[in-house]
Amino acid sequence: PPTNGVSRRSLTTFKSHNFDEAVTLEQSDKEGVWNGKTHATYGNFIGPFGGIIAAQGLQAVLKDSRRQGDPITMTLNYLAPMADGDFQVMTSLKQNNRSTQHWGLDIVQGPNVVAHAMLMLGARKETHVDVSMPQAPAPDTLKPFTFPNSKWLQNYEFRFATGELAQSAKDAPPPSASQITHGGSQSLVWLKEHPSRPLDFPGVAALCDAFFPRVFHARQAICPVGTVSITINFHTCEEELCGLGSDFLLGEAHASVFHRGYHDQLASVWSRDGRLVATTSQMMYFKC
């Protein structure tokens, strides 16, 4: 059964994990208002890693006593850079139907709304699933990928099957727009949190943003980039997530087009036993 945002992991004594610290929220004296603080280990080029912001927003809804059902889909728009320090998540239950809920939320710092999201939760029923997982070598047969370019990367373990980002990319000059094609944007990579942490919905939400921007892969070079919007579709329930433990998930990602400073990013995330856990799409800006 749902645990209202409190993972089964936290019901037992465990050493504190960076992720759990980052998504810790305290309810204020107002319904739907939650207080949080950014976590230094999830710092990115400008502000926090976008995945942790999505996880913090989702966590506020999961902890709300009005919550019914599991997350089905979530779309979050990043409106402004998030500064280090305190923030508030303000949630609003827009519609409560018999088997679904629709939520809205704003993440606020002072007078500024830095992110806005819409979520749908629902009760799931048994249905037939017929999807094919991409073929990839087992993660323990692949070498860990290291790319010490941003703090948040240290919270994840990457093992690429295809499309690995070259170590030289961090020192390569930014590509020109004419050099960018979508042909090299695909990658297949095993991912999990580091150190290991049992999967839950906030963890999956953050992991869906852990793929490197496709422009990095397409040109094997780093350039200024940022996500402006991300949608995460969950294809699992809390009980199934609990059964996956802290194992690797397989992520397949690609871009459809790089056009006038923006590109999309489409990805699917699979369990080792072939279950589709989540699909995600996002729009990113880049500067070359």
C-alpha positions as CSV (number, residue, x, y, z in Angstrom):
1,P,0.0,0.0,0.0
2,P,1.1,3.6,-0.4
3,T,3.2,5.0,2.3
4,N,2.4,8.7,1.7
5,G,5.9,9.5,0.4
6,V,7.7,7.7,3.2
7,S,9.7,4.9,1.5
8,R,9.8,1.5,3.2
9,R,13.5,2.0,3.4
10,S,13.1,4.9,5.9
11,L,10.9,2.7,8.1
12,T,14.1,0.8,9.1
13,T,17.4,2.1,10.4
14,F,19.7,3.0,7.5
15,K,22.6,5.4,7.2
16,S,21.4,8.7,5.8
17,H,21.6,9.0,2.0
18,N,22.2,12.2,0.1
19,F,19.0,11.7,-1.9
20,D,16.8,11.2,1.2
21,E,18.3,14.4,2.7
22,A,17.7,16.3,-0.5
23,V,14.0,15.4,-0.7
24,T,13.3,15.9,3.0
25,L,10.4,18.4,3.3
26,E,8.8,19.8,6.4
27,Q,5.1,20.7,6.4
28,S,4.3,24.2,7.3
29,D,1.3,25.3,9.3
30,K,-0.5,25.8,6.0
31,E,-2.0,22.9,4.0
32,G,-0.1,22.1,0.9
33,V,3.0,24.2,1.8
34,W,6.3,22.3,2.4
35,N,9.6,23.7,3.4
36,G,12.9,22.4,1.9
37,K,16.5,23.2,1.4
38,T,18.8,22.6,-1.5
39,H,21.5,20.0,-1.1
40,A,25.1,20.8,-2.0
41,T,25.9,17.4,-3.5
42,Y,23.2,17.9,-6.2
43,G,24.7,21.1,-7.5
44,N,24.9,21.6,-11.3
45,F,26.3,24.2,-13.7
46,I,23.6,26.7,-12.6
47,G,21.6,25.8,-9.6
48,P,20.7,22.2,-8.6
49,F,20.4,19.2,-10.8
50,G,17.0,19.3,-12.5
51,G,16.2,15.8,-11.5
52,I,16.4,16.5,-7.8
53,I,14.0,19.5,-8.3
54,A,11.5,17.2,-10.0
55,A,11.9,14.7,-7.1
56,Q,11.4,17.4,-4.5
57,G,8.1,18.5,-6.2
58,L,6.9,14.9,-6.4
59,Q,7.8,14.2,-2.8
60,A,5.6,17.1,-1.6
61,V,2.5,15.5,-3.3
62,L,3.4,12.0,-2.1
63,K,3.7,13.2,1.5
64,D,0.3,15.0,1.4
65,S,-2.4,13.3,3.4
66,R,-4.9,13.9,0.6
67,R,-2.8,11.8,-1.8
68,Q,-4.5,8.8,-3.3
69,G,-2.9,6.4,-5.8
70,D,0.5,6.3,-7.4
71,P,2.1,8.8,-9.8
72,I,1.0,8.3,-13.4
73,T,2.5,11.3,-15.2
74,M,4.3,14.5,-14.2
75,T,5.3,17.5,-16.3
76,L,7.6,20.1,-14.8
77,N,8.7,23.4,-16.3
78,Y,11.8,25.1,-15.1
79,L,11.0,28.8,-15.0
80,A,14.1,30.3,-13.4
81,P,17.5,29.2,-11.9
82,M,17.1,27.9,-8.4
83,A,19.5,29.5,-5.9
84,D,21.2,27.5,-3.1
85,G,19.2,27.7,0.2
86,D,15.6,27.5,1.3
87,F,12.6,26.9,-0.9
88,Q,8.9,26.1,-0.6
89,V,6.8,23.6,-2.5
90,M,3.2,24.7,-2.7
91,T,0.8,22.0,-3.8
92,S,-2.8,22.2,-4.9
93,L,-5.2,19.4,-5.4
94,K,-7.0,20.5,-8.6
95,Q,-9.4,17.6,-9.1
96,N,-10.2,14.5,-7.0
97,N,-12.0,11.9,-9.1
98,R,-13.0,8.3,-8.2
99,S,-9.8,6.8,-9.4
100,T,-7.5,9.7,-10.4
101,Q,-6.2,12.9,-8.9
102,H,-4.8,16.0,-10.6
103,W,-2.3,18.2,-8.8
104,G,-0.5,21.4,-9.5
105,L,2.6,22.7,-7.7
106,D,4.9,25.6,-7.6
107,I,8.4,25.6,-6.2
108,V,9.1,29.0,-4.8
109,Q,12.1,31.0,-3.5
110,G,11.1,34.3,-2.0
111,P,8.9,36.1,-4.6
112,N,10.0,33.9,-7.5
113,V,8.4,30.8,-8.8
114,V,11.4,28.7,-10.1
115,A,9.5,25.7,-11.2
116,H,5.8,24.7,-12.0
117,A,4.4,21.2,-12.4
118,M,1.2,19.3,-13.1
119,L,0.8,15.7,-11.9
120,M,-1.7,13.0,-12.3
121,L,-2.1,10.2,-9.7
122,G,-4.2,7.1,-10.1
123,A,-5.2,3.7,-9.0
124,R,-3.8,1.0,-11.3
125,K,-5.5,-2.2,-12.5
126,E,-3.9,-5.4,-13.9
127,T,-3.4,-5.2,-17.6
128,H,-1.5,-7.1,-20.3
129,V,2.0,-5.6,-21.0
130,D,3.8,-6.5,-24.3
131,V,6.9,-4.4,-24.7
132,S,10.5,-5.4,-25.7
133,M,13.5,-4.2,-23.7
134,P,16.6,-3.2,-25.6
135,Q,19.4,-5.8,-25.6
136,A,22.4,-4.8,-23.5
137,P,25.3,-6.6,-21.7
138,A,24.8,-7.1,-18.0
139,P,26.0,-4.0,-16.0
140,D,28.6,-6.0,-14.1
141,T,30.3,-6.8,-17.4
142,L,30.7,-3.1,-18.2
143,K,33.2,-0.6,-16.7
144,P,31.9,2.3,-14.5
145,F,31.8,5.6,-16.3
146,T,33.5,8.5,-14.6
147,F,33.1,12.1,-15.6
148,P,34.0,14.5,-12.8
149,N,32.3,17.5,-14.3
150,S,29.5,18.3,-11.9
151,K,28.7,17.5,-8.3
152,W,25.4,15.7,-8.9
153,L,27.1,13.1,-11.1
154,Q,28.8,11.6,-8.1
155,N,25.4,10.5,-6.9
156,Y,24.9,8.1,-9.8
157,E,26.7,5.1,-11.3
158,F,26.7,4.9,-15.1
159,R,27.7,1.9,-17.1
160,F,27.4,2.5,-20.9
161,A,26.6,-0.3,-23.3
162,T,26.6,2.1,-26.3
163,G,27.0,5.8,-26.9
164,E,29.5,6.5,-24.1
165,L,30.5,10.1,-23.8
166,A,34.3,10.4,-24.5
167,Q,36.5,11.6,-21.6
168,S,37.9,14.1,-24.0
169,A,34.5,15.8,-24.3
170,K,35.0,17.8,-21.2
171,D,38.0,19.5,-22.7
172,A,36.8,19.7,-26.3
173,P,35.8,23.1,-27.8
174,P,32.1,23.7,-28.1
175,P,30.7,22.6,-31.5
176,S,29.3,24.9,-34.0
177,A,25.6,24.6,-34.8
178,S,26.5,23.3,-38.3
179,Q,28.4,20.4,-36.7
180,I,25.4,19.0,-34.7
181,T,23.4,16.1,-36.1
182,H,21.1,13.7,-34.4
183,G,22.9,10.6,-35.7
184,G,25.2,10.2,-32.7
185,S,22.7,11.2,-30.0
186,Q,21.7,7.7,-29.0
187,S,23.0,5.9,-25.9
188,L,22.2,2.8,-23.9
189,V,23.3,2.9,-20.3
190,W,22.7,1.2,-17.0
191,L,22.1,3.6,-14.2
192,K,21.5,3.5,-10.4
193,E,22.0,5.8,-7.4
194,H,25.5,5.8,-5.7
195,P,25.7,4.6,-3.1
196,S,22.9,2.2,-3.7
197,R,19.4,3.2,-2.6
198,P,16.1,1.3,-3.0
199,L,14.0,2.6,-5.8
200,D,11.0,4.8,-5.1
201,F,9.0,7.3,-7.2
202,P,11.1,10.4,-6.4
203,G,14.2,8.4,-7.2
204,V,12.9,7.3,-10.6
205,A,11.8,10.9,-11.3
206,A,15.4,12.1,-10.7
207,L,17.0,9.3,-12.6
208,C,14.8,10.2,-15.6
209,D,16.8,13.4,-15.8
210,A,20.2,11.8,-15.3
211,F,20.9,11.2,-19.0
212,F,23.5,13.5,-20.4
213,P,22.1,16.1,-22.8
214,R,21.9,14.6,-26.3
215,V,23.9,17.5,-27.8
216,F,26.9,16.3,-25.7
217,H,26.7,12.8,-27.3
218,A,26.0,14.1,-30.8
219,R,29.2,16.2,-30.8
220,Q,31.3,14.6,-28.0
221,A,31.8,18.1,-26.6
222,I,30.3,20.1,-23.7
223,C,28.4,23.3,-24.3
224,P,26.0,25.5,-22.3
225,V,22.7,23.6,-22.0
226,G,19.6,23.4,-19.8
227,T,16.2,21.7,-19.5
228,V,13.2,23.9,-19.9
229,S,10.5,21.2,-19.5
230,I,10.4,17.5,-18.6
231,T,7.6,15.0,-18.7
232,I,7.9,11.7,-16.8
233,N,5.4,8.9,-17.3
234,F,5.5,6.2,-14.7
235,H,4.7,2.6,-15.8
236,T,4.9,0.9,-12.4
237,C,3.3,0.9,-9.0
238,E,4.9,1.3,-5.6
239,E,4.8,-2.5,-4.8
240,E,6.6,-3.3,-8.1
241,L,9.2,-0.6,-7.4
242,C,9.8,-2.1,-4.0
243,G,10.5,-5.4,-5.6
244,L,13.3,-4.0,-7.7
245,G,15.3,-3.0,-4.7
246,S,18.4,-1.0,-5.5
247,D,19.3,-2.7,-8.8
248,F,20.5,-1.0,-12.0
249,L,17.9,0.3,-14.5
250,L,18.6,0.3,-18.2
251,G,18.1,3.7,-19.9
252,E,17.8,4.2,-23.7
253,A,17.9,7.8,-24.9
254,H,18.0,9.8,-28.1
255,A,17.1,13.1,-29.7
256,S,14.8,13.6,-32.7
257,V,16.1,17.0,-33.8
258,F,18.5,19.9,-33.0
259,H,16.9,23.1,-34.2
260,R,17.7,26.7,-33.6
261,G,19.1,26.3,-30.1
262,Y,16.7,23.7,-28.8
263,H,16.6,19.9,-28.9
264,D,14.3,17.2,-27.5
265,Q,15.4,14.2,-25.5
266,L,13.4,11.0,-25.4
267,A,14.2,8.1,-23.1
268,S,12.9,4.9,-21.7
269,V,13.9,3.2,-18.4
270,W,13.8,-0.6,-17.9
271,S,14.3,-3.0,-15.0
272,R,16.8,-5.7,-15.5
273,D,14.0,-8.3,-15.9
274,G,12.5,-6.4,-18.8
275,R,9.8,-4.3,-17.2
276,L,9.3,-0.8,-18.6
277,V,9.5,1.4,-15.5
278,A,9.2,4.9,-17.0
279,T,9.4,6.9,-20.2
280,T,10.4,10.5,-20.3
281,S,10.7,13.4,-22.8
282,Q,12.2,16.8,-22.3
283,M,13.0,20.0,-24.2
284,M,16.4,21.5,-23.8
285,Y,18.1,24.7,-24.9
286,F,21.7,24.7,-26.0
287,K,24.2,27.4,-27.0
288,C,27.0,26.7,-29.5
